[in-house]
């Protein structure tokens, strides 16, 4: 008699089951949802480190042990411009209103991935098996009680620019981009929650990096989940993914354009990772991301393209986002 084949539960089912049983776990969901990782807290191995605000599973020094050498080798401008022009045509055809175009920049440094993880300062951090690290400032969603929150982040400027805050808040292109993302994420939350509203619109966050201090513009959106939301955690994340701030609008068609115009698949870059503590959820978008491939290090970054975008400015912004966020000891 042949043995029956029992299929492995999907990541959605795993999250639903653990949530219903209120068993704490972490989740690491790649952009294309081809390699999701769901681990009970007790299953986490010594080659995975995480930090979600004040919750972390490691004790590292957080201190620079040597001078940081950090050289970058971005994609050729001509190659970037070719992809940019194709995206602009799609926008002009009405196939997208906003598209986050990303590329990998090779970096050379005297620090290992683990050492870079150690010295980086961010609300959300992940070191995964010496394959990649994340030092993200961007919340994906937080669930507290039956309230769900998201905090779209769009608009970046060097804080040293005179009158930087006023410039970024009054930039027409950045303002239009932020409106689009807030509208997209408000609609996304409405798929899983009721009474969705924008609590705060376009406020400033300060980010300290290895080279400079940046100002980034964020908003806060809130919704109310059903009381049994914990048994639907997988369904909730499936409905919300991929993150609108790192894909675009309208989401379905924009994802097709991204796949056609970026050099390769994103993998875990711009996916999301998070933790369920048995009651609540905290999660982040996997940006400020460095991965190892064939013993070379690649830093992935990008920026939102709209019909008001200028190629040279977007190229510069993509490169400006290639940095190690070094701050206080943590």
C-alpha positions as CSV (number, residue, x, y, z in Angstrom):
1,X,0.0,0.0,0.0
2,X,1.4,3.4,-0.9
3,X,1.7,6.0,1.8
4,X,-0.4,9.0,1.4
5,X,1.4,12.3,0.9
6,X,0.7,15.0,3.5
7,X,1.5,18.4,2.2
8,X,3.4,20.9,4.4
9,X,1.1,23.6,5.8
10,X,1.5,26.9,4.0
11,X,3.1,29.9,5.8
12,X,-0.4,31.4,6.0
13,X,-1.8,28.3,7.8
14,X,1.2,28.3,10.1
15,X,0.7,31.9,11.1
16,X,-3.0,31.4,11.6
17,X,-2.4,28.3,13.7
18,X,0.3,29.7,15.9
19,X,-1.7,32.9,16.3
20,X,-4.8,31.1,17.3
21,X,-2.8,29.1,19.9
22,X,-1.0,32.3,21.0
23,X,2.4,30.7,20.5
24,X,5.1,33.4,20.0
25,X,7.0,33.3,16.6
26,X,8.9,35.3,14.2
27,X,8.2,35.5,10.4
28,X,10.4,36.5,7.5
29,X,8.5,36.9,4.3
30,X,10.3,37.5,1.0
31,X,9.0,40.0,-1.6
32,X,7.9,37.3,-4.0
33,X,6.6,35.0,-1.2
34,X,8.7,32.1,-2.5
35,X,10.8,31.5,0.6
36,X,8.8,32.5,3.7
37,X,10.3,31.5,7.1
38,X,8.0,31.0,10.2
39,X,9.8,30.0,13.4
40,X,8.6,29.6,16.9
41,X,10.7,31.6,19.3
42,X,12.1,28.3,20.7
43,X,13.2,27.1,17.3
44,X,15.4,30.1,16.4
45,X,19.0,29.1,15.9
46,X,22.1,30.9,16.9
47,X,22.7,32.2,13.4
48,X,19.5,34.3,13.4
49,X,19.5,37.6,15.3
50,X,16.6,40.0,15.5
51,X,15.6,43.3,17.0
52,X,12.0,44.7,17.1
53,X,12.3,48.0,18.9
54,X,13.3,47.0,22.4
55,X,12.8,43.2,21.9
56,X,16.0,41.4,20.7
57,X,17.6,37.9,21.1
58,X,21.3,38.8,21.1
59,X,24.0,40.5,23.1
60,X,26.5,42.3,20.9
61,X,28.7,45.3,21.7
62,X,27.2,47.8,19.3
63,X,30.7,49.5,19.2
64,X,32.9,50.1,16.2
65,X,36.0,48.0,16.7
66,X,37.9,49.6,13.8
67,X,37.5,52.4,11.3
68,X,34.7,51.6,8.8
69,X,35.7,51.4,5.2
70,X,32.6,51.4,3.0
71,X,33.0,51.9,-0.7
72,X,30.1,51.7,-3.1
73,X,29.9,50.7,-6.8
74,X,26.4,51.6,-8.1
75,X,24.7,50.5,-11.3
76,X,25.9,52.4,-14.4
77,X,23.8,55.5,-14.9
78,X,23.0,54.6,-18.5
79,X,21.6,51.3,-17.4
80,X,19.6,52.9,-14.7
81,X,18.3,55.6,-17.1
82,X,17.1,52.9,-19.6
83,X,15.0,51.2,-16.9
84,X,13.8,54.6,-15.6
85,X,12.6,55.6,-19.1
86,X,10.7,52.4,-19.5
87,X,9.0,52.9,-16.2
88,X,8.1,56.5,-17.1
89,X,6.5,55.3,-20.3
90,X,4.4,52.8,-18.3
91,X,3.3,55.7,-16.0
92,X,2.5,57.9,-19.0
93,X,0.4,55.0,-20.4
94,X,-1.6,55.0,-17.1
95,X,-0.4,51.6,-16.1
96,X,1.1,52.9,-12.8
97,X,0.9,56.1,-10.8
98,X,3.9,55.3,-8.5
99,X,6.5,52.6,-8.9
100,X,9.4,51.9,-6.5
101,X,12.4,51.1,-8.8
102,X,15.3,49.3,-7.1
103,X,18.7,48.0,-7.9
104,X,21.7,46.4,-6.2
105,X,24.9,48.4,-5.5
106,X,28.0,46.4,-4.9
107,X,29.8,47.5,-1.7
108,X,33.3,46.7,-0.4
109,X,34.0,47.0,3.3
110,X,36.4,45.8,5.9
111,X,33.5,44.7,8.1
112,X,31.7,41.3,7.9
113,X,27.9,41.1,7.7
114,X,27.7,40.3,11.4
115,X,30.0,43.2,12.3
116,X,27.9,45.6,10.1
117,X,24.8,44.3,11.9
118,X,26.4,44.9,15.2
119,X,27.3,48.5,14.7
120,X,24.1,49.5,12.8
121,X,21.4,51.4,14.7
122,X,17.8,50.9,13.7
123,X,14.4,50.2,15.2
124,X,14.3,46.9,13.4
125,X,17.2,44.7,12.7
126,X,17.8,41.2,11.3
127,X,20.9,39.0,10.8
128,X,20.0,35.9,8.8
129,X,22.5,33.0,8.6
130,X,25.3,35.2,7.2
131,X,23.2,35.6,4.1
132,X,21.8,39.1,4.6
133,X,21.2,41.8,7.2
134,X,18.5,44.4,7.6
135,X,18.6,47.7,9.5
136,X,15.2,49.1,8.8
137,X,13.6,52.3,10.0
138,X,10.3,51.5,8.4
139,X,7.4,49.9,10.3
140,X,5.2,47.6,8.2
141,X,2.3,47.1,10.6
142,X,1.9,47.0,14.3
143,X,-1.1,45.2,16.0
144,X,-1.9,46.2,19.6
145,X,-5.0,44.8,21.0
146,X,-7.4,44.7,18.0
147,X,-5.9,47.9,16.5
148,X,-3.7,47.7,13.5
149,X,-1.4,50.6,12.5
150,X,0.9,51.2,9.5
151,X,3.4,54.1,9.0
152,X,4.2,54.7,5.3
153,X,7.5,56.4,4.8
154,X,8.0,58.5,1.7
155,X,10.3,61.4,1.1
156,X,14.0,61.7,2.1
157,X,16.4,64.7,2.3
158,X,19.9,65.3,3.7
159,X,19.3,67.2,7.0
160,X,22.4,69.4,6.4
161,X,20.6,71.1,3.4
162,X,19.6,74.6,4.6
163,X,15.9,74.7,5.5
164,X,15.7,70.9,4.7
165,X,12.4,70.2,6.6
166,X,10.6,73.0,4.9
167,X,12.0,71.9,1.5
168,X,10.9,68.2,1.8
169,X,7.5,69.1,3.2
170,X,6.8,71.5,0.3
171,X,8.3,69.4,-2.5
172,X,5.4,68.8,-5.0
173,X,6.8,65.5,-6.3
174,X,7.4,64.1,-2.8
175,X,4.0,65.4,-1.6
176,X,2.2,63.7,-4.5
177,X,4.1,60.5,-3.9
178,X,3.3,60.5,-0.2
179,X,-0.4,61.1,-0.9
180,X,-0.4,58.1,-3.2
181,X,1.2,55.8,-0.7
182,X,-1.1,56.9,2.1
183,X,-4.1,56.3,0.0
184,X,-2.8,52.9,-1.1
185,X,-2.1,51.7,2.4
186,X,-5.4,53.1,3.7
187,X,-7.1,51.0,1.1
188,X,-4.9,48.0,2.0
189,X,-5.8,48.2,5.7
190,X,-9.5,48.4,4.7
191,X,-9.1,44.9,3.3
192,X,-8.6,43.5,6.8
193,X,-9.9,46.2,9.2
194,X,-12.8,48.6,9.8
195,X,-12.8,52.3,10.7
196,X,-9.6,53.0,8.9
197,X,-8.3,56.6,9.4
198,X,-5.2,58.7,9.1
199,X,-4.1,59.8,12.5
200,X,-1.0,61.8,11.5
201,X,-0.1,63.0,8.0
202,X,3.5,63.8,6.9
203,X,5.6,64.2,10.0
204,X,9.4,64.1,10.2
205,X,11.7,61.3,11.4
206,X,15.4,61.8,11.9
207,X,17.8,59.0,10.8
208,X,21.6,59.0,11.6
209,X,23.7,57.2,9.1
210,X,27.4,56.5,8.6
211,X,27.7,59.6,6.4
212,X,25.0,62.0,7.4
213,X,21.7,62.6,9.1
214,X,18.6,62.2,6.9
215,X,15.0,63.5,7.3
216,X,12.3,61.1,6.3
217,X,8.6,61.9,6.0
218,X,6.1,59.5,7.5
219,X,2.3,59.2,8.3
220,X,0.3,57.1,10.7
221,X,-2.8,55.1,9.7
222,X,-5.0,53.1,12.1
223,X,-7.8,50.5,11.7
224,X,-9.8,48.1,13.9
225,X,-9.5,44.3,13.5
226,X,-12.0,41.7,14.4
227,X,-11.6,40.2,17.9
228,X,-10.5,36.8,16.5
229,X,-7.7,38.4,14.4
230,X,-5.0,36.2,16.0
231,X,-6.4,33.2,14.2
232,X,-6.2,35.1,10.9
233,X,-2.6,36.5,11.1
234,X,-1.5,34.7,8.0
235,X,-4.5,35.9,6.0
236,X,-4.0,39.4,7.2
237,X,-0.4,39.5,6.0
238,X,-1.3,37.9,2.7
239,X,-3.9,40.5,2.1
240,X,-1.5,43.4,2.8
241,X,1.6,42.1,1.0
242,X,3.7,43.2,-0.7
243,X,4.2,46.5,1.2
244,X,2.8,49.4,-0.8
245,X,5.6,51.8,0.1
246,X,8.2,49.5,-1.7
247,X,6.0,48.4,-4.7
248,X,3.6,51.1,-5.9
249,X,0.1,51.8,-7.2
250,X,-2.0,50.2,-8.5
251,X,-0.3,47.3,-6.9
252,X,-1.0,44.4,-9.3
253,X,0.1,46.1,-12.5
254,X,2.9,47.9,-10.9
255,X,4.4,44.6,-9.6
256,X,4.3,43.3,-13.2
257,X,6.3,46.4,-14.4
258,X,8.8,45.9,-11.5
259,X,9.4,42.3,-12.5
260,X,10.0,43.4,-16.1
261,X,12.4,46.2,-15.4
262,X,14.5,45.4,-12.4
263,X,17.7,43.3,-13.0
264,X,16.7,40.3,-10.8
265,X,14.2,39.2,-8.3
266,X,14.3,41.0,-5.0
267,X,14.3,38.0,-2.7
268,X,14.0,39.0,0.9
269,X,14.7,42.7,0.1
270,X,11.5,44.7,0.5
271,X,9.8,41.8,2.1
272,X,8.7,42.0,5.7
273,X,9.8,40.5,9.0
274,X,8.1,40.6,12.3
275,X,7.3,39.0,15.7
276,X,4.1,37.8,17.4
277,X,4.6,37.7,21.2
278,X,1.4,35.7,21.9
279,X,-0.8,38.8,22.0
280,X,0.5,41.6,19.6
281,X,2.5,41.9,16.4
282,X,5.4,44.2,15.4
283,X,6.8,44.1,11.9
284,X,9.0,46.0,9.5
285,X,9.8,46.4,5.8
286,X,13.1,44.9,4.9
287,X,14.9,47.9,3.6
288,X,18.5,49.1,4.4
289,X,19.4,45.6,3.2
290,X,22.8,44.0,2.5
291,X,23.1,40.5,1.1
292,X,26.0,38.2,0.4
293,X,26.3,36.5,-3.0
294,X,29.4,34.5,-4.1
295,X,31.4,36.3,-1.3
296,X,30.5,39.7,-2.6
297,X,28.2,42.2,-0.8
298,X,25.3,44.0,-2.4
299,X,23.3,46.8,-0.9
300,X,19.8,47.1,-2.4
301,X,18.0,50.4,-2.5
302,X,15.5,52.3,-4.6
303,X,13.1,55.2,-4.8
304,X,9.6,56.0,-5.9
305,X,9.1,57.0,-9.5
306,X,6.2,59.2,-10.6
307,X,5.4,61.3,-13.7
308,X,7.2,64.2,-12.0
309,X,10.4,62.3,-11.4
310,X,13.7,63.3,-12.9
311,X,16.1,60.5,-13.7
312,X,19.3,62.1,-12.3
313,X,17.6,63.0,-9.0
314,X,16.1,59.5,-8.5
315,X,19.5,58.0,-9.4
316,X,21.2,60.2,-6.7
317,X,18.5,59.3,-4.1
318,X,19.0,55.6,-4.8
319,X,22.7,56.0,-4.1
320,X,22.2,58.3,-1.1
321,X,20.3,55.4,0.5
322,X,23.3,53.2,0.4
323,X,24.7,53.6,4.0
324,X,25.2,52.0,7.3
325,X,22.9,53.6,10.0
326,X,25.4,54.1,12.8
327,X,24.0,55.7,15.9
328,X,24.2,55.2,19.7
329,X,25.2,52.0,21.3
330,X,22.2,49.6,21.6
